[in-house]
């Protein structure tokens, strides 16, 4: 029986089919030698071996039964295997080269077997052409199908990776909180491509320091997440410090800045067994902030290069968010530290009012503002109450607040009336604004504006004098429990210039409560100013055992959550100095009045039980009255105020001339009067009224005669 080319091929294939295992082993050996990357991953290696066997079986079956090349069925799992290679990150060229190498090995074996069945060279040549054509057509068709499936999977995986990165950009860094940002990274990774994630930040980076060049790497666990029910809870080990072992994958990633993937079973105490790990450093703006570790223990697929690239892209976005949060936290802490250092640390000693206060910084999204409050003791047992608000937020606002608070204290020290003080303060705000406009943008220059409320209370007359510069009006609660918002002349905000400020004067009964505050207390996104003022009146009118309790009631009623803006609240309950604490004498403008004044002072001190101050007070009063008679103008008045074991001596006259302290020379007969007063008094000074002036000196029961003043 004469053989045809197809018949010869069929006989050769049947003979070779009995040794198919040898052929498969030969092909696998050749692929291992030429394409070792296919055998690195055990799962891919098993798939490659199965693919080799299935394709050889399909090809030999088609040749044996003379099936047309286009009708030979490839293995059913061939397309899925191509997709798996794409998911694994295997290059397309590697897959196609594997097809050609396998084809060449099988063809060589077939062609080598043909001469054993016939010596007809023509038949062998025809059979060879038939085998080559069939094999080429089969490989071309299966390669084309594999390429289509491979590319579809690569495109799908690329789209998935892009969507993961885009979603990470939306989900990671929603706040400026470092712990929450890292937890968002861990949660996002666990949802999509990791079974266990931990995020550790360098403790030095969290405190604003550079990467440690020496010593161990100290890490702080800021986030972790797991798909396992028995895995660590999110935040369970948050803020836990630990040393990064030298030579560990994490240490290498931190030092080199390069990511890495590791395969192999590892397990820590109380943790699932991990078989694939990605270690990715968190780097932003040239600084290494920490390291993220992505592990798989439930998902059997090992991490590949594309997974590593995805982890890098997500970690890079997270690192920028962490760095933003770190920089913001540092700037906010700096501004808060500056602001707190500029705010009063406690209420100063004074007898005019009982005070309580609260200061609440704004939420993290807004930043530190420039609100402030102050309580300033004045001469004559009076006290100044101040609340102010600088436009803007951040260090600039805090620094401006400190400058204005210092200016208010300086102006208050020279006893300016409230409206005049605000006029001078307006000039102080205008000067830096003019300087800033030359080298700063318009927004920064505009941030120099501010509002202020300045009030002075005199416990002797029980009068409040108030003036405001664009500030919200204060609230008043009378002893009978009636609460109202005071209608004061508005006055322009500080920094406008050229507009007048007006003062209002109120006489209040003892025990009245005055509330000064900034607009952040009564105005927010949840309600308007009118609603806030009504709530404030209601909260102030509620009975409470102390001013501190009233402060708490007001804050709770108006600010149930973190405020949108800084809030300063100052409460002052008035006291009064009665006739038994104040003594006043009108003096004639003649030298004999000095002796009578000394006698009156001595008698009054005896009635008050302040005999220990007798000599000191007589000397001070003698000098002040003598100066008023000699250099001042009538009317002349002497007033003594006794409060808190202190004695205030005040001498008023109709002249506006300010006395100056000077030092007399050795042979001078005069010029030592005010020097003596300064030596004997704890404090002394001059305050001006609409007409005339008052020179005052404050004495305490610890005052002693300074011997150097007499030598």
C-alpha positions as CSV (number, residue, x, y, z in Angstrom):
1,X,0.0,0.0,0.0
2,X,1.5,3.2,-1.1
3,X,1.8,5.9,1.6
4,X,0.7,9.4,1.1
5,X,2.3,12.4,2.9
6,X,-0.6,12.6,5.3
7,X,-0.5,8.8,5.9
8,X,3.2,8.9,6.6
9,X,2.7,11.8,9.1
10,X,-0.1,9.8,10.7
11,X,2.1,6.7,11.2
12,X,4.9,8.8,12.6
13,X,2.6,10.6,15.0
14,X,1.1,7.3,16.2
15,X,4.5,5.9,16.9
16,X,5.6,9.1,18.6
17,X,2.4,9.3,20.6
18,X,3.4,6.2,22.5
19,X,6.3,8.2,23.7
20,X,4.4,11.5,24.3
21,X,5.7,11.8,27.8
22,X,9.2,11.9,26.5
23,X,8.3,14.6,24.0
24,X,6.5,16.7,26.6
25,X,9.5,16.4,28.9
26,X,11.9,17.4,26.1
27,X,9.8,20.5,25.3
28,X,9.6,21.4,29.0
29,X,13.3,21.0,29.4
30,X,14.0,23.2,26.4
31,X,11.6,25.9,27.7
32,X,13.2,25.8,31.2
33,X,16.6,26.3,29.5
34,X,15.5,29.1,27.1
35,X,12.8,30.8,29.2
36,X,13.7,30.4,32.9
37,X,11.4,33.3,33.9
38,X,8.4,31.1,33.2
39,X,9.4,28.8,36.1
40,X,10.1,31.3,38.8
41,X,6.5,31.3,40.1
42,X,5.4,27.7,41.0
43,X,1.8,28.5,39.9
44,X,2.9,29.7,36.5
45,X,5.3,26.8,36.2
46,X,2.5,24.3,36.8
47,X,0.3,26.1,34.3
48,X,3.1,26.1,31.7
49,X,3.6,22.4,32.1
50,X,-0.1,21.7,31.7
51,X,-0.2,24.0,28.7
52,X,2.7,22.2,27.0
53,X,1.0,18.8,27.5
54,X,-2.4,20.0,26.2
55,X,-1.0,21.7,23.1
56,X,1.2,18.7,22.2
57,X,-1.7,16.4,22.6
58,X,-4.0,18.7,20.5
59,X,-1.3,19.1,17.7
60,X,-0.5,15.4,17.5
61,X,-4.2,14.5,17.4
62,X,-4.8,16.8,14.5
63,X,-1.8,15.4,12.6
64,X,-2.7,11.8,13.3
65,X,-6.2,12.2,12.0
66,X,-5.3,14.6,9.1
67,X,-7.5,17.3,10.4
68,X,-7.4,20.7,8.7
69,X,-5.2,23.1,10.7
70,X,-8.0,25.5,11.1
71,X,-10.2,22.8,12.6
72,X,-7.7,21.5,15.2
73,X,-9.2,22.5,18.6
74,X,-6.7,24.2,20.9
75,X,-6.9,23.3,24.6
76,X,-10.1,24.7,26.2
77,X,-8.1,26.4,29.0
78,X,-5.7,28.1,26.5
79,X,-7.4,31.5,26.6
80,X,-7.7,31.5,30.4
81,X,-4.0,30.6,30.6
82,X,-3.1,33.6,28.4
83,X,-5.1,35.8,30.6
84,X,-3.4,34.4,33.7
85,X,0.0,35.1,32.1
86,X,-1.2,38.7,31.5
87,X,-2.3,39.0,35.1
88,X,1.0,37.7,36.3
89,X,2.8,40.3,34.3
90,X,4.6,38.0,31.9
91,X,5.7,39.9,28.7
92,X,3.8,39.1,25.6
93,X,7.0,38.3,23.8
94,X,7.8,35.5,26.3
95,X,4.5,33.8,25.6
96,X,5.0,33.9,21.8
97,X,8.6,32.8,22.1
98,X,7.4,29.8,24.1
99,X,5.0,28.8,21.3
100,X,7.8,28.9,18.7
101,X,10.3,27.1,20.8
102,X,7.8,24.3,21.6
103,X,6.9,24.1,17.8
104,X,10.6,23.8,16.9
105,X,11.2,21.0,19.3
106,X,8.2,19.0,18.2
107,X,9.0,19.5,14.5
108,X,12.5,18.3,15.0
109,X,11.3,15.1,16.6
110,X,8.7,14.5,13.9
111,X,11.2,15.1,11.1
112,X,13.8,12.9,12.7
113,X,11.3,10.0,12.9
114,X,10.2,10.0,9.2
115,X,13.2,8.3,7.6
116,X,12.5,5.3,9.7
117,X,9.2,4.6,7.9
118,X,10.2,5.2,4.3
119,X,13.2,5.7,2.1
120,X,11.2,7.7,-0.4
121,X,12.8,11.1,-0.3
122,X,10.0,12.7,-2.2
123,X,7.4,11.4,0.3
124,X,9.5,12.5,3.2
125,X,9.8,16.0,1.7
126,X,6.0,16.1,1.1
127,X,5.3,14.9,4.6
128,X,7.7,17.5,6.0
129,X,6.0,20.3,4.1
130,X,2.6,19.0,5.4
131,X,3.8,18.9,9.0
132,X,5.4,22.3,8.9
133,X,2.3,23.9,7.2
134,X,-0.1,22.2,9.7
135,X,2.1,23.1,12.8
136,X,2.6,26.7,11.6
137,X,-1.1,27.2,10.9
138,X,-2.0,25.7,14.3
139,X,0.6,27.8,16.2
140,X,-0.3,31.0,14.3
141,X,-4.0,30.5,15.2
142,X,-3.5,29.6,18.8
143,X,-0.9,32.4,19.1
144,X,-3.4,34.9,17.6
145,X,-6.1,33.8,20.1
146,X,-3.6,34.0,23.0
147,X,-2.5,37.4,22.0
148,X,-6.0,38.7,21.8
149,X,-6.9,37.2,25.2
150,X,-3.5,38.4,26.7
151,X,-4.0,42.0,25.4
152,X,-7.6,42.1,26.6
153,X,-6.5,41.1,30.0
154,X,-3.6,43.5,30.0
155,X,-5.9,46.3,29.0
156,X,-8.4,45.3,31.6
157,X,-5.7,45.1,34.2
158,X,-4.3,48.5,33.2
159,X,-7.8,50.0,33.5
160,X,-8.2,48.4,36.9
161,X,-4.8,49.7,38.0
162,X,-5.7,53.2,36.9
163,X,-9.0,53.0,38.6
164,X,-7.3,51.8,41.8
165,X,-4.9,54.8,41.6
166,X,-7.7,57.2,40.9
167,X,-9.8,55.8,43.8
168,X,-6.7,56.1,46.0
169,X,-6.4,59.7,45.1
170,X,-10.0,60.3,46.2
171,X,-10.0,58.1,49.3
172,X,-6.5,58.7,50.7
173,X,-5.8,62.1,52.3
174,X,-9.3,63.2,52.9
175,X,-8.1,65.0,56.1
176,X,-4.9,66.5,57.4
177,X,-4.7,63.8,60.1
178,X,-1.7,61.6,59.7
179,X,-3.1,58.5,61.4
180,X,-6.3,58.7,59.4
181,X,-4.4,59.2,56.2
182,X,-2.3,56.0,56.7
183,X,-5.4,54.1,57.8
184,X,-7.1,55.1,54.6
185,X,-4.1,53.7,52.7
186,X,-4.3,50.4,54.6
187,X,-8.1,50.0,54.2
188,X,-7.9,50.8,50.4
189,X,-5.2,48.2,49.8
190,X,-7.0,45.5,51.8
191,X,-10.2,46.0,49.9
192,X,-8.5,45.4,46.5
193,X,-5.1,43.6,46.4
194,X,-3.8,42.8,49.9
195,X,-4.8,40.5,52.7
196,X,-2.8,42.3,55.4
197,X,-1.4,45.8,55.4
198,X,0.7,47.6,58.0
199,X,2.0,51.2,57.8
200,X,4.9,52.4,59.9
201,X,6.2,56.0,59.9
202,X,9.6,57.1,61.1
203,X,9.2,58.6,64.5
204,X,11.8,61.3,63.6
205,X,9.7,62.3,60.5
206,X,6.6,62.7,62.6
207,X,8.5,65.2,64.8
208,X,9.8,67.2,61.9
209,X,13.3,65.8,62.0
210,X,15.5,64.6,59.1
211,X,16.1,60.9,58.3
212,X,18.3,59.5,61.1
213,X,21.8,58.9,59.7
214,X,23.0,57.0,62.8
215,X,21.4,54.8,65.3
216,X,18.4,52.4,65.0
217,X,15.4,53.3,62.9
218,X,12.5,53.9,65.3
219,X,9.1,53.3,63.6
220,X,5.7,54.2,64.9
221,X,2.8,51.9,63.8
222,X,0.2,54.3,62.5
223,X,-2.2,52.0,60.6
224,X,-3.0,48.3,59.9
225,X,-5.8,46.4,58.3
226,X,-6.6,42.8,57.5
227,X,-9.2,40.7,55.6
228,X,-9.2,38.1,58.3
229,X,-11.7,38.2,61.1
230,X,-9.0,37.1,63.5
231,X,-6.5,39.6,62.1
232,X,-5.5,42.8,63.8
233,X,-8.3,45.4,64.2
234,X,-7.7,48.7,62.4
235,X,-5.8,51.0,64.8
236,X,-5.3,48.2,67.3
237,X,-1.6,48.9,67.5
238,X,-1.7,52.5,66.5
239,X,1.1,54.7,67.8
240,X,3.1,51.7,68.9
241,X,6.8,52.3,68.8
242,X,9.2,49.6,67.6
243,X,12.8,49.3,66.3
244,X,13.2,48.3,62.6
245,X,15.6,45.3,62.6
246,X,18.8,46.0,60.7
247,X,19.0,44.2,57.4
248,X,15.2,43.6,57.2
249,X,13.2,44.3,54.0
250,X,11.7,47.3,55.7
251,X,15.1,48.6,56.7
252,X,16.5,48.2,53.2
253,X,13.5,50.0,51.7
254,X,13.9,52.9,54.2
255,X,17.6,53.2,53.5
256,X,17.6,52.7,49.7
257,X,14.2,54.1,49.0
258,X,13.6,51.1,46.7
259,X,10.5,48.8,46.9
260,X,10.8,45.0,46.9
261,X,8.7,41.9,46.7
262,X,9.3,38.7,48.6
263,X,7.8,35.2,48.3
264,X,7.9,32.5,50.8
265,X,6.0,31.4,53.9
266,X,6.6,33.7,56.9
267,X,4.5,34.1,60.0
268,X,4.8,36.3,63.1
269,X,3.2,35.6,66.5
270,X,-0.6,35.9,66.4
271,X,-0.5,36.5,62.6
272,X,-1.5,34.4,59.6
273,X,1.1,32.7,57.4
274,X,2.1,35.0,54.6
275,X,3.4,33.7,51.3
276,X,3.9,36.9,49.3
277,X,4.9,40.4,50.4
278,X,5.4,43.8,49.0
279,X,7.5,46.3,50.9
280,X,7.2,49.9,49.7
281,X,8.8,53.0,51.2
282,X,6.7,56.1,51.7
283,X,8.7,59.0,50.1
284,X,7.5,62.5,49.3
285,X,9.4,65.6,48.2
286,X,12.7,63.8,48.7
287,X,12.1,62.8,52.2
288,X,11.6,59.2,53.5
289,X,8.6,59.2,55.8
290,X,8.0,55.5,56.5
291,X,7.3,52.1,54.9
292,X,4.1,50.2,54.0
293,X,4.0,46.4,53.9
294,X,1.4,44.6,51.8
295,X,0.9,40.8,52.4
296,X,-1.1,37.9,51.0
297,X,-2.0,34.9,52.9
298,X,-5.6,34.2,51.7
299,X,-5.2,35.1,48.1
300,X,-3.1,32.2,46.5
301,X,-1.7,34.4,43.7
302,X,1.8,35.7,44.3
303,X,2.5,39.4,43.9
304,X,4.0,40.3,40.5
305,X,5.8,43.3,39.1
306,X,2.5,45.0,38.2
307,X,1.2,44.6,41.7
308,X,4.5,46.2,42.9
309,X,4.0,49.1,40.5
310,X,0.4,49.6,41.7
311,X,1.5,49.5,45.3
312,X,4.2,52.1,44.5
313,X,1.7,54.4,42.8
314,X,-0.8,54.2,45.7
315,X,2.0,54.6,48.3
316,X,3.3,57.6,46.5
317,X,0.0,59.4,46.7
318,X,-0.4,58.4,50.3
319,X,3.1,59.7,51.1
320,X,2.3,63.1,49.6
321,X,-0.9,63.2,51.7
322,X,1.1,62.2,54.8
323,X,3.7,64.8,54.1
324,X,1.0,67.4,53.7
325,X,-0.6,66.4,57.0
326,X,2.9,66.3,58.7
327,X,3.7,69.8,57.4
328,X,0.3,71.1,58.4
329,X,0.5,69.6,61.8
330,X,3.9,71.1,62.3
331,X,2.7,74.6,61.1
332,X,-0.4,74.3,63.2
333,X,1.5,73.2,66.3
334,X,3.9,76.1,65.8
335,X,1.0,78.6,65.4
336,X,-0.8,77.2,68.5
337,X,2.4,77.4,70.5
338,X,3.0,80.9,69.4
339,X,-0.7,81.8,70.1
340,X,-0.8,80.2,73.5
341,X,2.5,82.0,74.5
342,X,0.9,85.3,73.5
343,X,-2.4,84.7,75.3
344,X,-2.6,85.5,79.1
345,X,-1.6,82.5,81.2
346,X,-4.0,83.5,84.0
347,X,-6.1,86.3,85.4
348,X,-4.0,89.0,87.1
349,X,-4.6,90.0,90.6
350,X,-7.3,92.8,90.8
351,X,-10.3,93.5,92.9
352,X,-12.7,95.2,90.4
353,X,-14.2,92.1,88.8
354,X,-14.3,88.3,89.1
355,X,-13.4,86.8,85.8
356,X,-13.6,83.5,83.9
357,X,-12.5,82.8,80.3
358,X,-12.3,80.2,77.6
359,X,-10.3,80.0,74.4
360,X,-11.1,77.3,71.8
361,X,-8.9,77.0,68.7
362,X,-10.7,76.3,65.4
363,X,-10.9,72.9,63.8
364,X,-8.0,71.4,61.9
365,X,-9.3,72.4,58.4
366,X,-9.4,76.1,59.3
367,X,-6.2,76.6,61.2
368,X,-5.2,78.8,64.1
369,X,-6.8,82.2,64.2
370,X,-6.0,85.5,65.9
371,X,-8.6,85.8,68.6
372,X,-7.5,87.0,72.0
373,X,-8.7,88.3,75.4
374,X,-7.0,90.1,78.2
375,X,-7.6,91.4,81.7
376,X,-5.4,94.5,82.5
377,X,-5.3,96.0,86.0
378,X,-5.4,99.9,85.8
379,X,-4.7,102.6,88.4
380,X,-7.5,103.5,90.8
381,X,-8.5,99.9,91.3
382,X,-9.9,99.9,87.8
383,X,-9.6,97.1,85.3
384,X,-9.6,96.9,81.5
385,X,-11.3,94.0,79.7
386,X,-10.3,93.3,76.1
387,X,-11.5,90.9,73.4
388,X,-10.1,91.1,69.8
389,X,-10.2,89.1,66.6
390,X,-7.6,89.3,63.8
391,X,-8.6,88.6,60.3
392,X,-7.2,85.4,58.8
393,X,-5.6,82.2,60.2
394,X,-2.2,80.7,60.7
395,X,1.1,82.0,62.1
396,X,0.6,85.4,60.5
397,X,-2.7,85.9,62.4
398,X,-1.2,84.7,65.7
399,X,1.8,87.0,65.3
400,X,-0.5,90.0,64.5
401,X,-2.6,89.1,67.5
402,X,0.4,89.2,69.8
403,X,1.5,92.5,68.4
404,X,-2.0,94.0,69.0
405,X,-2.3,92.6,72.5
406,X,1.1,94.1,73.4
407,X,0.0,97.4,71.9
408,X,-3.3,97.4,73.9
409,X,-1.4,96.7,77.1
410,X,1.0,99.5,76.3
411,X,-1.8,102.0,75.6
412,X,-3.7,100.9,78.6
413,X,-0.7,101.5,80.8
414,X,-0.9,105.2,80.0
415,X,-4.6,105.2,80.9
416,X,-6.1,106.3,77.6
417,X,-9.9,106.3,77.4
418,X,-11.4,103.4,75.4
419,X,-12.2,105.5,72.3
420,X,-8.8,107.2,72.2
421,X,-7.1,103.8,72.8
422,X,-8.9,102.3,69.7
423,X,-7.8,105.4,67.6
424,X,-4.2,104.7,68.5
425,X,-4.6,101.0,67.9
426,X,-6.1,101.8,64.5
427,X,-2.9,103.7,63.6
428,X,-0.8,100.8,64.8
429,X,-2.7,98.4,62.5
430,X,-2.5,100.8,59.5
431,X,1.3,101.2,59.7
432,X,2.2,97.5,59.1
433,X,-0.5,97.2,56.5
434,X,1.1,100.0,54.5
435,X,4.5,98.4,54.8
436,X,3.2,95.0,53.8
437,X,1.5,96.3,50.7
438,X,4.9,97.1,49.1
439,X,6.2,93.5,49.3
440,X,3.2,91.3,49.9
441,X,0.3,90.3,47.8
442,X,-3.1,91.9,48.4
443,X,-4.5,88.9,50.4
444,X,-1.6,89.1,52.9
445,X,-1.9,92.8,53.2
446,X,-5.6,92.6,53.8
447,X,-5.1,90.1,56.6
448,X,-3.8,92.9,58.8
449,X,-7.4,94.0,59.7
450,X,-8.9,93.2,63.1
451,X,-11.8,94.0,65.4
452,X,-11.6,94.8,69.1
453,X,-13.8,95.6,72.1
454,X,-12.2,97.6,75.0
455,X,-14.0,98.2,78.3
456,X,-12.9,99.9,81.5
457,X,-14.6,99.3,84.8
458,X,-14.3,101.5,87.9
459,X,-15.4,99.7,91.1
460,X,-15.6,103.0,92.9
461,X,-18.1,104.7,90.6
462,X,-19.5,101.3,89.3
463,X,-19.2,102.6,85.8
464,X,-18.3,100.7,82.7
465,X,-16.8,102.7,79.7
466,X,-16.8,100.7,76.5
467,X,-15.8,101.2,72.9
468,X,-15.7,98.8,70.0
469,X,-14.0,98.7,66.6
470,X,-16.2,96.5,64.4
471,X,-16.5,93.9,67.1
472,X,-19.7,92.0,68.1
473,X,-21.4,93.8,71.0
474,X,-21.1,92.4,74.5
475,X,-23.9,90.8,76.6
476,X,-25.0,92.0,80.0
477,X,-26.8,90.1,82.7
478,X,-28.1,92.2,85.6
479,X,-28.4,90.8,89.1
480,X,-32.1,90.1,88.6
481,X,-31.2,87.7,85.8
482,X,-32.2,89.8,82.8
483,X,-29.9,89.2,79.8
484,X,-29.5,91.6,76.9
485,X,-27.1,92.5,74.1
486,X,-25.7,96.0,74.7
487,X,-26.4,98.5,71.9
488,X,-23.0,100.2,71.6
489,X,-21.8,102.6,68.9
490,X,-20.4,100.2,66.3
491,X,-17.1,101.8,65.2
492,X,-15.2,100.7,62.1
493,X,-12.9,97.7,62.2
494,X,-9.2,98.4,62.9
495,X,-7.1,99.1,59.8
496,X,-9.6,101.3,57.9
497,X,-8.3,104.6,59.3
498,X,-9.9,108.1,59.3
499,X,-13.2,107.1,61.0
500,X,-14.0,108.0,64.6
501,X,-14.6,105.7,67.6
502,X,-17.3,106.4,70.2
503,X,-17.4,105.3,73.8
504,X,-20.5,104.4,75.8
505,X,-20.8,104.6,79.6
506,X,-22.9,102.5,81.8
507,X,-23.5,102.5,85.6
508,X,-24.0,98.9,86.7
509,X,-25.2,97.5,90.1
510,X,-22.7,95.3,91.9
511,X,-22.9,91.7,90.8
512,X,-23.7,92.5,87.1
513,X,-22.2,90.1,84.6
514,X,-20.6,91.3,81.4
515,X,-19.8,88.8,78.6
516,X,-17.2,89.7,75.9
517,X,-16.6,87.3,73.1
518,X,-15.6,86.9,69.4
519,X,-17.9,86.2,66.5
520,X,-16.9,82.5,66.3
521,X,-19.0,81.9,69.4
522,X,-22.3,83.1,67.9
523,X,-21.8,82.6,64.2
524,X,-21.3,79.3,62.4
525,X,-22.5,77.4,59.3
526,X,-25.3,75.9,61.4
527,X,-27.0,79.2,62.4
528,X,-26.8,82.9,61.8
529,X,-25.7,85.6,64.2
530,X,-29.2,86.5,65.5
531,X,-29.9,82.9,66.5
532,X,-26.5,82.7,68.1
533,X,-27.1,85.9,70.2
534,X,-30.5,84.6,71.3
535,X,-28.9,81.3,72.4
536,X,-26.1,83.2,74.2
537,X,-28.6,85.4,76.1
538,X,-30.5,82.2,77.2
539,X,-27.3,80.4,78.3
540,X,-26.1,83.5,80.3
541,X,-29.4,83.8,82.1
542,X,-29.4,80.3,83.4
543,X,-28.6,79.9,87.1
544,X,-25.1,78.6,87.7
545,X,-22.9,78.2,90.8
546,X,-19.9,80.0,89.4
547,X,-18.5,81.9,86.4
548,X,-16.7,78.8,85.4
549,X,-20.0,76.9,85.2
550,X,-21.5,79.7,83.1
551,X,-18.6,79.5,80.7
552,X,-19.2,75.8,80.3
553,X,-22.9,76.3,79.8
554,X,-22.3,78.9,77.1
555,X,-19.8,76.7,75.3
556,X,-22.0,73.6,75.5
557,X,-25.1,75.5,74.2
558,X,-23.3,77.3,71.3
559,X,-20.5,74.9,70.3
560,X,-21.6,71.3,70.6
561,X,-18.8,70.4,68.1
562,X,-15.4,71.7,67.1
563,X,-15.8,75.4,66.2
564,X,-15.5,76.6,62.7
565,X,-13.5,79.6,63.9
566,X,-11.5,80.5,66.9
567,X,-13.5,81.4,70.0
568,X,-12.6,83.7,72.9
569,X,-15.0,84.2,75.7
570,X,-14.4,86.5,78.7
571,X,-16.9,86.8,81.6
572,X,-16.6,89.5,84.3
573,X,-18.8,89.9,87.4
574,X,-18.6,93.3,88.8
575,X,-17.6,94.2,92.4
576,X,-17.9,97.6,94.1
577,X,-15.7,99.4,96.5
578,X,-18.0,101.1,99.1
579,X,-17.6,104.2,101.2
580,X,-15.7,102.2,103.9
581,X,-12.9,101.6,101.3
582,X,-12.6,105.0,99.7
583,X,-11.7,108.3,101.3
584,X,-11.7,111.7,99.5
585,X,-10.5,115.2,100.5
586,X,-10.6,118.5,98.6
587,X,-7.4,120.5,99.3
588,X,-6.7,124.2,99.1
589,X,-3.9,125.3,96.8
590,X,-1.7,126.4,99.7
591,X,1.4,125.0,101.5
592,X,-0.6,124.5,104.8
593,X,-2.7,121.9,103.0
594,X,0.2,119.5,103.0
595,X,0.2,119.1,106.8
596,X,-3.6,118.7,106.9
597,X,-3.4,116.1,104.2
598,X,-0.8,114.1,106.2
599,X,-3.0,114.3,109.3
600,X,-6.1,113.2,107.4
601,X,-4.2,110.2,105.9
602,X,-2.8,109.1,109.2
603,X,-6.3,109.2,110.8
604,X,-7.9,107.3,107.9
605,X,-5.2,104.6,107.9
606,X,-5.8,104.1,111.7
607,X,-9.5,103.6,111.0
608,X,-8.6,101.0,108.3
609,X,-6.1,99.2,110.5
610,X,-3.2,100.0,108.2
611,X,-0.9,101.7,110.8
612,X,2.1,99.9,109.3
613,X,1.7,102.0,106.2
614,X,1.4,105.3,108.1
615,X,4.9,106.7,107.6
616,X,5.2,105.5,104.0
617,X,1.8,106.9,103.0
618,X,2.4,110.2,104.7
619,X,5.7,110.6,102.8
620,X,4.1,109.7,99.5
621,X,1.0,111.9,100.0
622,X,3.2,114.8,101.2
623,X,5.3,114.7,98.0
624,X,2.3,114.3,95.6
625,X,0.3,117.1,97.3
626,X,3.3,119.4,97.3
627,X,3.9,118.8,93.6
628,X,0.2,119.5,92.8
629,X,0.2,122.8,94.8
630,X,3.5,123.9,93.3
631,X,3.2,122.8,89.7
632,X,-0.5,122.1,89.2
633,X,-3.7,124.1,89.2
634,X,-6.9,123.9,91.4
635,X,-9.0,122.1,92.1
636,X,-6.8,119.7,94.0
637,X,-8.2,116.4,95.4
638,X,-6.7,113.6,97.5
639,X,-8.2,110.1,97.4
640,X,-7.3,106.9,99.2
641,X,-8.5,103.5,98.1
642,X,-8.0,100.5,100.3
643,X,-8.4,97.0,98.7
644,X,-6.7,93.6,99.0
645,X,-4.1,94.8,101.6
646,X,-3.0,97.5,99.2
647,X,-3.4,101.3,99.4
648,X,-3.8,103.6,96.5
649,X,-2.9,107.2,97.0
650,X,-4.2,109.6,94.3
651,X,-3.8,113.3,93.9
652,X,-5.7,115.1,91.2
653,X,-5.4,118.7,89.9
654,X,-6.6,120.8,87.0
655,X,-3.3,120.9,85.1
656,X,-2.5,118.6,82.2
657,X,1.3,118.8,82.7
658,X,2.8,115.4,83.2
659,X,5.4,115.1,86.0
660,X,8.7,113.6,85.1
661,X,11.0,111.6,87.3
662,X,14.5,113.1,87.5
663,X,17.6,112.5,89.6
664,X,18.9,115.4,91.6
665,X,22.6,116.1,91.9
666,X,24.5,115.9,95.2
667,X,24.2,119.6,96.1
668,X,20.7,120.1,94.7
669,X,18.0,121.0,97.3
670,X,15.1,119.7,95.3
671,X,14.2,117.2,92.6
672,X,14.0,114.1,94.8
673,X,10.2,114.1,95.3
674,X,9.1,111.7,92.5
675,X,12.2,109.6,93.0
676,X,11.2,109.1,96.6
677,X,7.6,108.2,95.5
678,X,9.1,105.7,93.0
679,X,11.2,104.2,95.8
680,X,8.4,103.8,98.3
681,X,5.6,102.7,95.9
682,X,5.2,99.3,94.2
683,X,3.7,101.2,91.2
684,X,3.1,104.8,90.4
685,X,2.1,106.8,87.3
686,X,-0.1,109.5,85.8
687,X,-3.4,109.3,84.1
688,X,-5.1,112.1,82.2
689,X,-8.8,113.0,82.2
690,X,-10.7,115.3,79.9
691,X,-9.6,118.1,82.2
692,X,-6.5,117.7,84.4
693,X,-4.6,114.7,85.6
694,X,-4.2,112.3,88.5
695,X,-0.8,111.2,89.9
696,X,-1.2,107.9,91.8
697,X,1.0,105.5,93.8
698,X,0.2,102.0,95.0
699,X,1.6,100.9,98.4
700,X,1.5,97.5,100.0
701,X,1.9,96.4,103.6
702,X,5.4,95.1,102.7
703,X,6.7,98.5,101.7
704,X,9.9,99.7,103.5
705,X,11.7,102.9,103.7
706,X,14.6,102.9,101.1
707,X,17.6,104.3,102.9
708,X,19.5,105.1,99.6
709,X,16.7,107.6,98.8
710,X,17.7,109.7,101.8
711,X,21.4,109.6,101.4
